[in-house]
Amino acid sequence: MGDPAFLVSQSGELTNGLQAIISTQGYDPTTIVIDGTEDSVHYLSSAAIDRIEQHVSDTTNSYLIVIDGTMHPGQFVDLQLRLPLATLRDRRGVLWEWLGRENPVAATQFDLQQCRITQRKAATEQRDDATSGPSGTSGELAAAEQQAQQLRNTLESRQAVARQRIQGSYTDVDSQIVLVGKMDAPTTAVWAGLTDQTASPIPGRPAQPTTAITACGPHTLAVTDTPGIPDSDDLPEWFTETVPGMIAAVERATCVLGVGDCQSLLSVLDDQYGVTCRILTSTDTTTARETLQNVLETAEYVIRLPYSDTAHTFVSKLHEQTTVHAIEYDDAIYVHTEVALSAADWLRRRTLAVDGDIQADPTGI
């Protein structure tokens, strides 16, 4: 039995994957799902707070409350007064804290949120206690404001590093492929199948974009797995700011593969970034490769090579870096091969360098 936690939603449903993340951290969550509107003071409606109080009326121990929504610092402060034994998190805070174990940007986002809550609490106490001196709550407020500014500077720096890490890596491949999906979508399983990598099945992983190289026909691909998105229809700004490498990867992607039910999300990516998007109808590796092969452009050639040591070495290279459909040894060496369109210039240069001849659009050997 894990520690008690309450996962509260007022929208009539829970964000996909949120309960799994709470359970993974050792909590035993009780879900409270109601239809209600946001309260300006506590965020939670009176009905939701009453439900929580009924569950914890006999306890003197602390417990976790996760609000499946977006709260501002004042609501955190006021709800804490109503539920003093609770550790409060909203949806963003849960993800920032969990992703932050392996994502420096998310860790800073979480620290900044907690600092803003402290700042709001100190401001409220200072307003209510006009006699506070510099060593009292006014001093706490100044310290919180200074810490918040330092965290904002750290956040901007870490976001820039995360973007640059993606933008400057894997620049020598034929194509960039990005996997996206909801928090509960098996994007990591698809990524592991495509790249032959070992990946964690833990919910909320990877905590930041993770890339590996693989081959697909004549193509060399950099395939990037991304954290699950906590919104089925859009990309929340707070989330893209938490994983800036994800947008950097999408911006240079040849194709974005959507895993699971995420058609609305792919429409957003298409509209905002003009990237080619495809939905995987199945999460098995064969389907993923077939989907990519239908998107990635190739070119076919017949190459005529002399009988020479350099030509034989080149044939070996063709088997490694292209798809060789047929090879015939006659008055010369004839190779029917298929390459990624981006590698066509390389193929032509290498062929001419060994005194060979190359012709496009073959009819076969």
N, C-alpha and C positions, 0 to 999 in steps of 0.2 A: 504494500500500500504506500503510495507516494504522499508527499505533502499536499495539503488541500489547496485547491485553486478554483476560481470561478471564472468562466469564460462567458462574458455577457454581451449579447447583441440585441440592439433595438430595431434592427432592420428586418427581422423575421427570418434571417438566415445567418450562418457563420461564414467568414472568409475561408475559402478553401485552404487546407493545409495548416491553419493556425492551431487547431487542436493537437495535431501531430507534433508540432514544434514544442508546445507546452508539455506534452506527455514525455517527449524525448529528454526534457530537462529534469525528469524525476517527479513531476507533479501528477496528482490524480485529479484531473479537471472535472468540475460539474458545469454543465452548460445551462445557461439561462437565456432563452431566446424568446423575445416578445416583440410585438409591433408597437413602436412608440416613437415620439419625437424627441429631439435633443433638448435637454433642460439647459437654460442659459447659465445657471449657477453651477450645478453638479455634473453636467452633461447627461448622466443617467436620470431617467424619470423617477418619480417617487415610487412607482410600482416596481421598478427594477431594484431600487435600493431596499424596499421592503422585502423583496424576495431574498436578497443577500442576507439581510439582517435575520430573517427567519432561519437561514441555514447556520448562522454563526452565533446565535443568541446564547448558547451554552458554552462557548469557547473563550478561553483567555489567551490562546495562542495566536500568533500572527498567521496570516494567510495571504495568498496572491489573488488579486483581482485583475483580470485582463479585459479591458473594454475594447470591443471590436469596433473601433471608430477612431476619430482624430480629435484629441482634446487639447485645449489651450492651457497654459500654465495656471491661470486663475481657477479653472475647473478642477485641476489636480489638487490645488491647495484647499479649495472648499470641500471637495469630496473626501479628502483626507481627514478633515475635521468631523465629517459625518461618520466615517469608517476608520477610526484611529488605529486599529490593529492591522489594517490592510497594507500590503505593498501594492502600489498601483502602477499599472502599465496600460498604455493604449496600444493599438495595433502597431504603430510605428515603433514604439519603445520596445515591444517584444522582438520585432525583427532586428532593430538596431543592436539590441543587447546580444541576441543570438548570432547574427552575422558578424558582430564585432569581435568574436573570439578568433576569427581568421581574416577579418576585413578591417584595416585601420580606419577607413573612412566611416564605416558604420559605427565603430567604437567611439569615434569622435562625435558623431551625430548623437549617440546615446548620452555621452557626457554633457554635450551642449544642452540637450533637453532637460537633464536633471539640474544643470546649472540655472537654466531659465526658471524652473520651478522654485529653486532655492531663492532666486532673485525676486520672484513674485511674492514669495512668502515673507521675505525680509521687508519688501516695500509695503506689504499689507500691515505687518507688525509695526513698522515705523509710523505709518499713517494713524494706526490705532493708539500708539503710545507716543504722544507728542513730547514726552520728557526724555526720550532716548538720547544719549550723548554719543560722541564719536566712537566710544568703546562699546556702545550697545548695538541695536539693530541697524543704525545708520552706517556703522562700520561694517557690519555683515553685508549690507546692500552694496556698498562700494567695492568690497572684495568680490562679491558675486558678479558685479558688472565688469570688473577687471578680468576675472576668470572667463567670462563669456566672450569678451573680445579676444582673448588669447586663443580660446577654442575655435572661434570663427577663423582666425588666421591659420591655425593648424589645419582646420577643415579644408580651406581653399588650397593649401599646399598639398595635402594628401589627395585631394580630388585631381589636381593637375598631374601628380605623379601617376595615379591610376590610369588616367587617359593616355599619358605618354607611353606607359608600359605597353599598352595595346597598340597604339599607333606606330611604335617603332619596332615591333616584333613580327616575325614570320613574313617578311617582305619578299621572300624569294620563292613563294609557292605560286601555283597556277590560280588558285581560287581560295577565297575566304568564306567559310560556312559558319553560320551562327544558329544555335538551337535556342528556342524560347518556348516558354509554357507557363501555366499557372503554378502556384506553389506546390500543388500535389501532382503535377505532370511528371512522367518518367523521363525527363530530358537527359538526366545523367546516365540512365541505363542505355539510351540510344547513343549517347556520346561514347560510352565505354565500348559498346558493340562496334561502332564505326572505327574507333582508334585502337582497339585492343588494349585499353588502359584499365587498370583497377580503380574503381570509384566507390566512394562511400554511399550506402543506401540511406543514410541518416537524412531526415527531412531538413530542408533549409540549407542543403549543400549542393553545389559549391557556394561559398560565401561571397565569392567574386569570380569574374570570368576566368575560365580555365581552358587552355588550348593545347592541342596535340596534333601531330602530323599523321596523315593517312593517305593511301592511294585509292583512287576510284577510277578504274579503267586507265586511260593514259594521263589522268590528272593527279597532281600532288596537291592535297588540300590541307589547309589549316582549319580544324574544326573546333569551335569554341562553345563550351557549355556555359550557361548563364544561370544565376539564381532565379528561383521561381518568383513569378510576379503576383503580388497580392491583390490583383484586380483583374477580372475576366475580360473587361471591355476596353481598358485604357492603360496607359503607363503613368502612374501617379508621379508627379514631379519630385516629391520627397524620396521616392524609390530610385528614380534615375540619378538623383544627386548622391544617393548612397552607393550605387554601383556605376559610377561614370564610365568605367571601362566597357560596360555593356553597350552604351550608345556609341562609343568610339568604335567598337567592333561592328555594330550594325551599319554605321556610316561607310565602312569600307567593304561590307559584305558583298560577295557575288550572289549569295542566296541565303535567305533566312528560312529555316525549317521550323514550322510550328508543330509542337508535340501536344496532342490532346485537343480539347475543345477551346480553340483560341482564334477563331476566324475574325472576330471583332478586333482583337489585338493586332493581328497581321494587317488588317485594313488601316489601322492607325499608323503602323510602321511604313506601309506603302505610301500613304498620304504624306507623312512627314519627311521621309527619307528617300522615297522613290526606289526602294530596294525590291528585288524580285523575291517573292514569298511563296512558299508552298506548305500545305498542310500534309502531315504524314497520316495516311489512312490506317497505318499499322505501325507499331513501334519496333518491329523486328528489323534486324540489320539489313536483310535482303531488300525489303521495301524501301528503306532509307537510301540505299545505294542506287536502286532503280530510279527513285525520285530525283536524285542528284544527276544521274546520267542523262535524264530527260531535260535537265536545265542547262548543264554545262556544255559549252560549244566545243566541237572537235573538227579536225580537218584530216582527210586521208590523202596519202601520196603513194606513188610508185617510185622507188629509188633504184637507180642502176649504179652498181659499184664495180670497180675493177678488182681483179684478184691481187690483193696486196695485203701486207701485214696491217697497215693502218686501216684498210677497209674492213678486215676481219675484226679488228678491235672495235671499230665503229658499229658493226653488226651486234656485237655483244652489248654495247651501250644502248642500242635500239631496243634490245630485249628488256633491259633494265628500266628504261625511261619512257617507252612508248608501248602501244599495243600492236604487236606484230601479227597481222592476220595471215600472211603467207610469205614463204621465202623459196626461191628457185635458183639453182646453180646451173647456168647454161653457158653461153658465150661470155656472160658476166654474172654478177650476183644481183638478182632482182628481189627487192623487198617491198611488200605491200604493208604499209604501217599507218597507224592512226595516232595522232597527237592532240593534246590540248591546243586550242586555237592560239593561245598565248605563247606556245612553244614553236609555232610554225617558223618564225625567223631563225630561231636557234637550229632547227632541223635543216633548214636550207643552208645556213652557214657551214655546219659540220659536214654536210654532204659535199659541198663544193671544196672544202678543205682537203678531202681525201680523193679529189678528182672524180667525183661521182656526178650523176645527173638526177634531177628530181622533177617529177611531173605531178600536178594536182589532179584531183577528181578521177581516180582510176576506175576502169571498168572491170578490173580483175586481172589476174595473171593466168 
